[in-house]
Amino acid sequence: MLKRGLFALIALTALAAVVSALAQETSRARYAGSFRWKAEPAWFGGLSGIEIGPDGLALRAISDRGYMISGRIVRDAGGRIVAVEELRGDPLLSPDGHVMKDIRNDAEGLAVDGQGRAFVSFEGQHRVWRYDEQGGNAVELPRHPDFRQMQNNSSLEPLAVDEAGVVYTLPERSGMLTLPFPVYRFRDGRWDQPFSIPRRGSFLPVGADFGPDGKFYLLERYLTGIFGFQSRVRRFTIEGDSITDEEVLLESRVGQHDNLEGIAVWRDTNGEIVLTMVSDDNFRAFQRTELVEYRLSE
């Protein structure tokens, strides 16, 4: 009888925690709206990385089935997204010009440098490649030795490039619940691993970007089972070989948004920082592709 009561208490406590998470959103950022993005091409979907131009209209994204997508956002008078036009999709080609298949085309992270070159991280055959133009061949970057040991379907996801053109990436999983996430940096033709990001709870990193304030923004995801996804955004300062000033900007309610995997950070004409995020529908009918935006007054 005592055991039964104890199990009931544990179940009720767990249920209360879930209900609390469903009911609350913790946010320094202000929710600005969501747009359900639908498109007809068979290649559309599975969007896991996004970049937004400084005007808030030019869009680039990548699909985890190996496509680079571009388009132009249409906004209403209040700045809310109402459509995406001029949609184009091109397969991500290998360095020798071949269309990749199977695990080789599992693109996850996207970052664009000041020259307009796109860097893409892949979870299959863990690597980062550069594309100097959409539809062109990849330029292969060397691999850090650690990449070979990373878990399949849980390796390089977040990808960001700073003003100086330095590329940063990290794996979705660190290998153990008690280990921080190692951050890898590519500059001057080689990778190093200058610091790690601490784990906080059950969230896993899936997207990253440098904002117009020079800060490093990290999008994280937690799958709660049948209740859906929960998202979090943390912000950091990177100086030399250290990362500091950790802040939690957003922690959504469970199920509030779909599977947010990509983040772009830019500044609007009012001077507010905008977080634009995209969800990966995994090409499943019960999920959705959506663009979600939050605004932050520094």
LUMROTI-899216 format. One record per residue (C-alpha): residue in one letter; y, z, x; residue number from 1. Coordinates in nm, 3 decimals. Example, Ala and Ser with C-alpha at 12.3 -4.5 7.8 and 13.67 -1.06 7.14 Angstrom:
residues 2
   residuo        py        pz        px   num
         a    -0.450     0.780     1.230     1
         s    -0.106     0.714     1.367     2
This chain:
residues 298
   residuo        py        pz        px   num
         m     0.000     0.000     0.000     1
         l     0.232     0.086     0.287     2
         k     0.157    -0.245     0.457     3
         r     0.227    -0.436     0.135     4
         g     0.561    -0.259     0.098     5
         l     0.651    -0.328     0.459     6
         f     0.573    -0.699     0.421     7
         a     0.781    -0.711     0.103     8
         l     1.072    -0.546     0.281     9
         i     1.052    -0.796     0.568    10
         a     1.039    -1.086     0.321    11
         l     1.339    -0.956     0.128    12
         t     1.535    -0.904     0.450    13
         a     1.460    -1.259     0.563    14
         l     1.555    -1.396     0.222    15
         a     1.881    -1.201     0.228    16
         a     1.964    -1.348     0.569    17
         v     1.901    -1.700     0.440    18
         v     2.109    -1.642     0.127    19
         s     2.390    -1.505     0.341    20
         a     2.379    -1.812     0.567    21
         l     2.381    -2.040     0.263    22
         a     2.682    -1.866     0.117    23
         q     2.909    -1.842     0.421    24
         e     3.085    -2.080     0.653    25
         t     3.245    -1.943     0.967    26
         s     3.519    -2.173     1.085    27
         r     3.841    -2.184     1.280    28
         a     3.848    -2.551     1.186    29
         r     3.955    -2.672     0.841    30
         y     3.712    -2.891     0.647    31
         a     3.881    -3.228     0.582    32
         g     3.613    -3.424     0.398    33
         s     3.288    -3.619     0.411    34
         f     3.213    -3.986     0.361    35
         r     2.869    -4.110     0.254    36
         w     2.822    -4.417     0.471    37
         k     2.598    -4.692     0.335    38
         a     2.540    -5.038     0.481    39
         e     2.295    -5.320     0.412    40
         p     2.169    -5.434     0.756    41
         a     1.812    -5.325     0.828    42
         w     1.922    -5.183     1.165    43
         f     2.172    -4.945     1.006    44
         g     2.079    -4.576     1.015    45
         g     1.957    -4.314     1.260    46
         l     2.307    -4.264     1.403    47
         s     2.302    -4.001     1.674    48
         g     2.618    -4.061     1.878    49
         i     2.976    -4.153     1.787    50
         e     3.311    -4.231     1.949    51
         i     3.644    -4.264     1.766    52
         g     3.948    -4.441     1.913    53
         p     4.277    -4.257     1.963    54
         d     4.409    -4.415     1.641    55
         g     4.129    -4.254     1.439    56
         l     4.018    -4.597     1.315    57
         a     3.814    -4.773     1.583    58
         l     3.452    -4.657     1.570    59
         r     3.151    -4.693     1.795    60
         a     2.809    -4.542     1.733    61
         i     2.455    -4.569     1.857    62
         s     2.128    -4.563     1.669    63
         d     1.810    -4.392     1.785    64
         r     1.637    -4.723     1.723    65
         g     1.835    -4.883     2.001    66
         y     2.150    -5.036     1.848    67
         m     2.515    -5.020     1.947    68
         i     2.734    -5.028     1.636    69
         s     3.106    -5.087     1.602    70
         g     3.339    -5.089     1.303    71
         r     3.680    -4.997     1.173    72
         i     3.745    -4.691     0.957    73
         v     3.961    -4.722     0.646    74
         r     4.150    -4.410     0.540    75
         d     4.346    -4.321     0.228    76
         a     4.704    -4.187     0.229    77
         g     4.575    -3.835     0.295    78
         g     4.375    -3.945     0.599    79
         r     4.032    -3.917     0.435    80
         i     3.770    -4.179     0.523    81
         v     3.705    -4.418     0.231    82
         a     3.522    -4.708     0.401    83
         v     3.399    -4.858     0.727    84
         e     3.468    -5.229     0.768    85
         e     3.403    -5.502     1.028    86
         l     3.058    -5.360     1.094    87
         r     2.869    -5.507     1.389    88
         g     2.535    -5.410     1.541    89
         d     2.382    -5.527     1.868    90
         p     2.053    -5.417     2.025    91
         l     2.081    -5.210     2.340    92
         l     1.948    -5.432     2.617    93
         s     1.772    -5.327     2.934    94
         p     1.923    -5.409     3.277    95
         d     1.721    -5.732     3.283    96
         g     1.839    -5.834     2.935    97
         h     1.533    -5.745     2.725    98
         v     1.540    -5.580     2.383    99
         m     1.374    -5.241     2.425   100
         k     1.097    -5.113     2.199   101
         d     0.916    -4.789     2.118   102
         i     1.034    -4.478     2.306   103
         r     1.250    -4.680     2.547   104
         n     1.511    -4.751     2.277   105
         d     1.557    -4.388     2.157   106
         a     1.932    -4.364     2.223   107
         e     2.086    -4.024     2.148   108
         g     2.422    -3.968     2.319   109
         l     2.730    -4.191     2.346   110
         a     3.043    -4.153     2.561   111
         v     3.317    -4.407     2.635   112
         d     3.535    -4.387     2.947   113
         g     3.897    -4.490     2.996   114
         q     3.789    -4.843     3.086   115
         g     3.604    -4.887     2.758   116
         r     3.260    -4.868     2.919   117
         a     2.993    -4.701     2.707   118
         f     2.745    -4.454     2.854   119
         v     2.426    -4.395     2.655   120
         s     2.166    -4.121     2.700   121
         f     1.803    -4.178     2.604   122
         e     1.535    -3.927     2.505   123
         g     1.250    -4.160     2.592   124
         q     1.209    -4.220     2.968   125
         h     1.491    -3.968     3.012   126
         r     1.793    -4.150     3.155   127
         v     2.159    -4.252     3.116   128
         w     2.266    -4.618     3.121   129
         r     2.609    -4.779     3.113   130
         y     2.718    -5.075     2.899   131
         d     3.030    -5.258     3.013   132
         e     3.045    -5.456     2.688   133
         q     2.874    -5.440     2.351   134
         g     2.576    -5.676     2.347   135
         g     2.562    -5.693     2.728   136
         n     2.292    -5.581     2.970   137
         a     2.269    -5.217     3.076   138
         v     2.373    -5.093     3.418   139
         e     2.112    -4.842     3.531   140
         l     2.234    -4.507     3.662   141
         p     2.013    -4.314     3.905   142
         r     1.815    -4.025     3.761   143
         h     1.831    -3.661     3.855   144
         p     1.485    -3.536     3.965   145
         d     1.490    -3.282     3.678   146
         f     1.491    -3.563     3.420   147
         r     1.125    -3.639     3.492   148
         q     1.017    -3.291     3.378   149
         m     1.203    -3.286     3.047   150
         q     1.029    -3.263     2.710   151
         n     0.968    -3.578     2.509   152
         n     1.198    -3.605     2.207   153
         s     1.398    -3.305     2.332   154
         s     1.573    -3.425     2.645   155
         l     1.916    -3.581     2.704   156
         e     2.120    -3.576     2.382   157
         p     2.480    -3.458     2.429   158
         l     2.685    -3.691     2.647   159
         a     3.056    -3.678     2.733   160
         v     3.293    -3.828     2.989   161
         d     3.617    -3.663     3.102   162
         e     3.954    -3.819     3.189   163
         a     3.847    -3.873     3.548   164
         g     3.539    -4.070     3.439   165
         v     3.292    -3.793     3.524   166
         v     2.985    -3.794     3.296   167
         y     2.821    -3.476     3.163   168
         t     2.491    -3.443     2.979   169
         l     2.236    -3.175     2.890   170
         p     1.894    -3.157     2.726   171
         e     1.839    -3.054     2.366   172
         r     1.591    -2.789     2.483   173
         s     1.601    -2.576     2.795   174
         g     1.227    -2.506     2.808   175
         m     1.234    -2.142     2.696   176
         l     1.422    -1.945     2.430   177
         t     1.568    -1.718     2.697   178
         l     1.693    -1.995     2.927   179
         p     2.044    -2.144     2.911   180
         f     2.094    -2.520     2.882   181
         p     2.143    -2.685     3.226   182
         v     2.440    -2.925     3.241   183
         y     2.413    -3.235     3.462   184
         r     2.718    -3.409     3.607   185
         f     2.739    -3.769     3.734   186
         r     3.021    -3.851     3.975   187
         d     3.057    -4.055     4.293   188
         g     2.724    -4.224     4.225   189
         r     2.507    -3.911     4.210   190
         w     2.398    -3.632     3.977   191
         d     2.431    -3.260     4.035   192
         q     2.374    -2.955     3.813   193
         p     2.682    -2.734     3.853   194
         f     2.638    -2.486     3.565   195
         s     2.455    -2.401     3.244   196
         i     2.561    -2.325     2.888   197
         p     2.434    -2.001     2.734   198
         r     2.203    -2.015     2.433   199
         r     2.334    -1.840     2.123   200
         g     2.074    -1.794     1.851   201
         s     1.852    -2.079     1.733   202
         f     2.103    -2.362     1.764   203
         l     2.021    -2.660     1.990   204
         p     2.278    -2.898     2.146   205
         v     2.288    -3.251     2.006   206
         g     2.635    -3.395     2.073   207
         a     2.939    -3.349     2.298   208
         d     3.285    -3.484     2.372   209
         f     3.598    -3.404     2.570   210
         g     3.897    -3.354     2.343   211
         p     4.257    -3.464     2.399   212
         d     4.319    -3.104     2.513   213
         g     4.078    -3.157     2.804   214
         k     3.830    -2.906     2.658   215
         f     3.454    -2.965     2.628   216
         y     3.326    -2.965     2.268   217
         l     2.955    -2.909     2.199   218
         l     2.791    -2.986     1.864   219
         e     2.474    -2.788     1.793   220
         r     2.213    -2.802     1.518   221
         y     1.966    -2.563     1.362   222
         l     1.693    -2.681     1.124   223
         t     1.615    -2.399     0.881   224
         g     1.313    -2.563     0.720   225
         i     1.328    -2.644     0.349   226
         f     1.686    -2.514     0.324   227
         g     1.823    -2.793     0.548   228
         f     2.046    -2.811     0.853   229
         q     2.315    -2.582     0.987   230
         s     2.575    -2.705     1.236   231
         r     2.791    -2.530     1.495   232
         v     3.067    -2.647     1.729   233
         r     3.155    -2.453     2.042   234
         r     3.443    -2.528     2.279   235
         f     3.463    -2.457     2.652   236
         t     3.689    -2.506     2.953   237
         i     3.533    -2.683     3.251   238
         e     3.697    -2.620     3.586   239
         g     3.522    -2.736     3.902   240
         d     3.169    -2.595     3.904   241
         s     3.218    -2.343     3.623   242
         i     3.239    -2.339     3.245   243
         t     3.442    -2.066     3.072   244
         d     3.643    -1.971     2.762   245
         e     3.359    -2.007     2.512   246
         e     3.484    -2.031     2.151   247
         v     3.299    -2.090     1.823   248
         l     3.511    -2.329     1.618   249
         l     3.272    -2.402     1.335   250
         e     2.946    -2.274     1.190   251
         s     2.860    -2.449     0.866   252
         r     2.658    -2.319     0.574   253
         v     2.290    -2.409     0.566   254
         g     2.256    -2.742     0.383   255
         q     2.633    -2.799     0.370   256
         h     2.598    -3.116     0.576   257
         d     2.308    -3.338     0.672   258
         n     2.166    -3.372     1.023   259
         l     2.492    -3.387     1.224   260
         e     2.410    -3.521     1.572   261
         g     2.719    -3.695     1.711   262
         i     3.076    -3.571     1.761   263
         a     3.406    -3.737     1.855   264
         v     3.724    -3.536     1.916   265
         w     4.071    -3.694     1.887   266
         r     4.428    -3.608     1.784   267
         d     4.594    -3.739     1.466   268
         t     4.959    -3.832     1.416   269
         n     5.036    -3.479     1.293   270
         g     4.925    -3.336     1.626   271
         e     4.605    -3.181     1.489   272
         i     4.275    -3.213     1.671   273
         v     4.013    -3.384     1.454   274
         l     3.637    -3.334     1.485   275
         t     3.456    -3.641     1.349   276
         m     3.080    -3.598     1.324   277
         v     2.802    -3.833     1.216   278
         s     2.461    -3.748     1.071   279
         d     2.127    -3.900     1.166   280
         d     1.933    -3.986     0.850   281
         n     1.617    -4.062     1.050   282
         f     1.577    -4.370     0.826   283
         r     1.451    -4.141     0.549   284
         a     1.545    -4.190     0.183   285
         f     1.597    -3.818     0.123   286
         q     1.853    -3.790     0.403   287
         r     2.195    -3.952     0.429   288
         t     2.431    -4.102     0.684   289
         e     2.765    -3.929     0.653   290
         l     3.088    -3.898     0.848   291
         v     3.217    -3.540     0.836   292
         e     3.561    -3.434     0.954   293
         y     3.726    -3.102     1.036   294
         r     4.080    -3.044     1.159   295
         l     4.191    -2.787     1.413   296
         s     4.544    -2.666     1.485   297
         e     4.457    -2.588     1.847   298
